[in-house]
Amino acid sequence: MITQMKEGWRADFWLGAHRVRKTLPSKKIAEIFEVTKKNEYIQGKFIPSSKKDRTTFSEFADEFYRLHCQVNMQDPKVAVQYQIRKFKSDFGDKILSDITVKDIEEWKLQYASVVKPSSVNRYMDTLKTLFAKAVE
Protein backbone atom coordinates (compact mmCIF):
# COMPACT_ATOMS: atom_id res chain seq x y z
CA MET A 1 0.00 0.00 0.00
CA ILE A 2 1.29 3.45 -0.89
CA THR A 3 0.34 6.34 1.41
CA GLN A 4 1.30 9.99 1.49
CA MET A 5 3.31 11.17 4.48
CA LYS A 6 4.66 14.60 5.47
CA GLU A 7 8.15 13.63 4.34
CA GLY A 8 7.17 11.78 1.13
CA TRP A 9 5.38 8.61 0.08
CA ARG A 10 5.48 5.44 2.14
CA ALA A 11 5.55 1.97 0.64
CA ASP A 12 4.15 -0.41 3.25
CA PHE A 13 3.68 -4.09 2.35
CA TRP A 14 4.31 -7.67 3.48
CA LEU A 15 6.76 -10.19 2.06
CA GLY A 16 5.79 -13.48 3.64
CA ALA A 17 5.85 -12.87 7.38
CA HIS A 18 8.02 -9.74 7.12
CA ARG A 19 6.70 -6.21 6.87
CA VAL A 20 8.57 -3.80 4.60
CA ARG A 21 8.21 -0.05 5.11
CA LYS A 22 10.13 2.64 3.29
CA THR A 23 9.52 6.33 2.74
CA LEU A 24 10.42 7.57 -0.74
CA PRO A 25 10.29 10.99 -2.45
CA SER A 26 7.50 10.32 -4.96
CA LYS A 27 4.48 8.07 -5.39
CA LYS A 28 5.83 6.61 -8.64
CA ILE A 29 9.14 5.65 -7.02
CA ALA A 30 7.29 4.07 -4.08
CA GLU A 31 5.13 2.01 -6.46
CA ILE A 32 8.20 0.86 -8.41
CA PHE A 33 9.98 -0.03 -5.14
CA GLU A 34 7.04 -2.16 -3.99
CA VAL A 35 6.69 -4.03 -7.30
CA THR A 36 10.46 -4.58 -7.56
CA LYS A 37 10.81 -5.97 -4.02
CA LYS A 38 7.79 -8.24 -4.43
CA ASN A 39 9.22 -9.64 -7.69
CA GLU A 40 12.65 -10.15 -6.11
CA TYR A 41 11.01 -11.92 -3.18
CA ILE A 42 9.07 -14.24 -5.49
CA GLN A 43 12.27 -15.05 -7.38
CA GLY A 44 14.15 -15.66 -4.13
CA LYS A 45 16.60 -12.78 -4.63
CA PHE A 46 15.37 -10.56 -1.78
CA ILE A 47 15.20 -11.85 1.77
CA PRO A 48 13.94 -9.29 4.30
CA SER A 49 16.26 -8.67 7.22
CA SER A 50 15.07 -10.28 10.39
CA LYS A 51 15.24 -8.63 13.80
CA LYS A 52 15.42 -11.95 15.58
CA ASP A 53 15.39 -11.51 19.31
CA ARG A 54 18.00 -13.54 21.20
CA THR A 55 16.12 -13.55 24.53
CA THR A 56 16.28 -16.85 26.35
CA PHE A 57 13.22 -18.52 27.80
CA SER A 58 14.50 -18.02 31.36
CA GLU A 59 15.04 -14.28 30.85
CA PHE A 60 11.58 -13.79 29.41
CA ALA A 61 9.91 -16.02 32.02
CA ASP A 62 11.35 -13.84 34.79
CA GLU A 63 10.16 -10.70 33.01
CA PHE A 64 6.74 -12.27 32.37
CA TYR A 65 6.33 -13.09 36.06
CA ARG A 66 7.42 -9.64 37.19
CA LEU A 67 5.43 -7.58 34.66
CA HIS A 68 2.34 -9.72 34.09
CA CYS A 69 1.74 -12.20 36.90
CA GLN A 70 2.52 -9.98 39.88
CA VAL A 71 0.39 -7.18 38.44
CA ASN A 72 -2.62 -9.09 37.10
CA MET A 73 -3.07 -12.05 39.45
CA GLN A 74 -4.43 -12.11 42.98
CA ASP A 75 -1.85 -14.52 44.37
CA PRO A 76 0.67 -15.50 41.67
CA LYS A 77 3.27 -16.77 44.15
CA VAL A 78 1.50 -20.06 44.80
CA ALA A 79 0.93 -21.89 41.51
CA VAL A 80 2.31 -19.73 38.72
CA GLN A 81 5.71 -19.26 40.29
CA TYR A 82 6.07 -23.05 40.59
CA GLN A 83 4.91 -23.51 36.98
CA ILE A 84 7.38 -20.94 35.68
CA ARG A 85 10.17 -22.55 37.69
CA LYS A 86 9.28 -25.91 36.07
CA PHE A 87 9.27 -24.35 32.57
CA LYS A 88 12.61 -22.67 33.24
CA SER A 89 14.16 -25.97 34.28
CA ASP A 90 12.89 -27.64 31.09
CA PHE A 91 13.30 -24.85 28.49
CA GLY A 92 15.90 -22.77 30.39
CA ASP A 93 18.60 -21.36 28.15
CA LYS A 94 16.83 -22.09 24.88
CA ILE A 95 16.22 -18.99 22.74
CA LEU A 96 12.54 -18.08 23.03
CA SER A 97 12.00 -17.87 19.28
CA ASP A 98 13.64 -21.29 18.76
CA ILE A 99 11.04 -23.14 20.86
CA THR A 100 8.75 -24.99 18.47
CA VAL A 101 5.33 -26.56 18.71
CA LYS A 102 7.10 -29.92 18.64
CA ASP A 103 9.11 -28.97 21.74
CA ILE A 104 5.92 -28.01 23.57
CA GLU A 105 4.10 -31.20 22.52
CA GLU A 106 7.04 -33.36 23.61
CA TRP A 107 7.14 -31.56 26.96
CA LYS A 108 3.39 -32.01 27.35
CA LEU A 109 3.59 -35.73 26.55
CA GLN A 110 6.43 -36.27 29.01
CA TYR A 111 4.75 -34.26 31.78
CA ALA A 112 1.34 -35.91 31.21
CA SER A 113 2.83 -39.23 32.25
CA VAL A 114 3.68 -37.77 35.68
CA VAL A 115 0.65 -35.63 36.61
CA LYS A 116 -3.09 -35.47 36.04
CA PRO A 117 -4.48 -34.05 32.79
CA SER A 118 -5.97 -31.08 34.67
CA SER A 119 -2.48 -30.12 35.88
CA VAL A 120 -1.14 -30.29 32.35
CA ASN A 121 -3.99 -28.02 31.24
CA ARG A 122 -3.12 -25.44 33.91
CA TYR A 123 0.52 -25.48 32.87
CA MET A 124 -0.48 -25.09 29.22
CA ASP A 125 -2.67 -22.08 30.09
CA THR A 126 0.31 -20.39 31.71
CA LEU A 127 2.60 -21.27 28.82
CA LYS A 128 0.06 -20.01 26.29
CA THR A 129 -0.19 -16.68 28.11
CA LEU A 130 3.58 -16.44 28.36
CA PHE A 131 4.04 -16.93 24.62
CA ALA A 132 1.19 -14.54 23.80
CA LYS A 133 2.97 -11.86 25.85
CA ALA A 134 6.25 -12.70 24.11
CA VAL A 135 4.62 -12.14 20.73
CA GLU A 136 3.23 -8.80 21.90
SULNOR-V183243 format. One record per residue. N is the residue number from 1. SS is DSSP state (hx for helix, st for strand, lp for the rest). PHI is phi in degrees with one decimal (* if undefined). OMEGA is omega in radians with two decimals (* if undefined). Layout:
BEGIN
<<N SS PHI OMEGA> <N SS PHI OMEGA>>
END
This chain:
BEGIN
<<1 lp * 3.13> <2 st -109.5 3.13> <3 st -131.0 -3.14> <4 st -86.1 3.12> <5 st -121.1 3.09> <6 lp -60.8 -3.05> <7 lp -93.5 3.13> <8 st 150.6 -3.13> <9 st -115.5 -3.11> <10 st -105.4 2.97> <11 st -92.5 -3.07> <12 st -137.7 -3.07> <13 st -153.4 -3.12> <14 st -109.6 2.98> <15 st -120.9 -3.03> <16 lp 66.2 -3.14> <17 lp -97.8 -3.08> <18 st -109.3 3.11> <19 st -91.9 3.12> <20 st -115.8 3.09> <21 st -132.3 3.08> <22 st -152.6 3.08> <23 st -97.3 -3.08> <24 st -127.3 -3.02> <25 lp -70.9 -3.11> <26 lp -136.7 -3.13> <27 hx -65.3 -3.12> <28 hx -62.3 3.14> <29 hx -65.1 3.12> <30 hx -63.2 3.11> <31 hx -64.1 3.13> <32 hx -64.1 3.11> <33 hx -58.5 -3.12> <34 hx -62.3 -3.13> <35 hx -63.2 -3.13> <36 hx -62.2 -3.11> <37 hx -66.0 3.11> <38 hx -64.2 3.10> <39 hx -65.4 3.11> <40 hx -62.7 3.13> <41 hx -64.3 3.12> <42 hx -61.2 -3.14> <43 hx -81.0 3.12> <44 lp 83.5 -3.12> <45 lp -88.8 -3.10> <46 lp -116.6 3.09> <47 lp -118.3 -3.12> <48 lp -59.8 3.11> <49 lp -68.6 -3.11> <50 lp -105.5 3.07> <51 lp -99.8 -3.06> <52 lp -68.5 -3.13> <53 lp -79.8 -3.11> <54 lp -102.7 3.14> <55 lp -70.2 3.11> <56 st -81.6 3.13> <57 hx -60.9 -3.12> <58 hx -60.1 3.13> <59 hx -60.6 -3.10> <60 hx -70.6 3.13> <61 hx -61.6 3.09> <62 hx -63.2 3.12> <63 hx -65.2 3.12> <64 hx -59.7 -3.14> <65 hx -63.8 -3.09> <66 hx -67.6 -3.03> <67 hx -89.1 -3.08> <68 hx -107.4 -3.02> <69 hx -66.3 -3.10> <70 hx -65.0 -3.10> <71 hx -84.6 -2.96> <72 hx -101.0 -3.08> <73 lp -113.1 -3.12> <74 lp -66.0 -3.13> <75 lp -141.4 -3.05> <76 lp -72.6 -3.04> <77 lp -66.6 -3.01> <78 lp -72.5 -3.00> <79 hx -91.1 -3.01> <80 hx -65.4 3.13> <81 hx -62.0 3.09> <82 hx -65.4 3.13> <83 hx -61.2 -3.13> <84 hx -64.8 3.09> <85 hx -60.9 3.11> <86 hx -64.1 3.11> <87 hx -61.4 -3.14> <88 hx -62.8 3.13> <89 hx -70.3 -3.11> <90 hx -90.2 -3.09> <91 hx -106.1 3.08> <92 lp 16.9 -3.00> <93 lp -88.1 3.11> <94 lp -71.3 3.11> <95 st -64.3 -3.04> <96 hx -54.6 -3.10> <97 hx -74.5 3.13> <98 hx -90.9 3.12> <99 lp -76.5 -3.05> <100 lp -105.8 3.07> <101 hx -59.9 3.12> <102 hx -60.7 3.11> <103 hx -60.1 -3.13> <104 hx -65.6 -3.13> <105 hx -64.6 3.09> <106 hx -65.5 3.09> <107 hx -61.6 -3.12> <108 hx -61.8 3.13> <109 hx -62.8 3.13> <110 hx -64.8 -3.09> <111 hx -72.6 3.14> <112 hx -65.0 3.12> <113 lp -77.4 -3.08> <114 lp -104.6 -3.05> <115 lp -124.5 3.12> <116 lp -72.0 3.11> <117 hx -57.5 3.14> <118 hx -64.5 3.09> <119 hx -68.1 3.09> <120 hx -60.7 3.13> <121 hx -61.7 3.12> <122 hx -64.5 3.09> <123 hx -62.2 -3.12> <124 hx -66.1 3.07> <125 hx -61.0 3.12> <126 hx -64.4 -3.13> <127 hx -64.5 3.11> <128 hx -61.9 3.11> <129 hx -64.8 3.13> <130 hx -59.6 -3.14> <131 hx -69.8 3.08> <132 hx -63.8 3.08> <133 hx -68.3 3.10> <134 hx -65.0 3.12> <135 hx -65.8 3.10> <136 lp -60.2 *>>
END
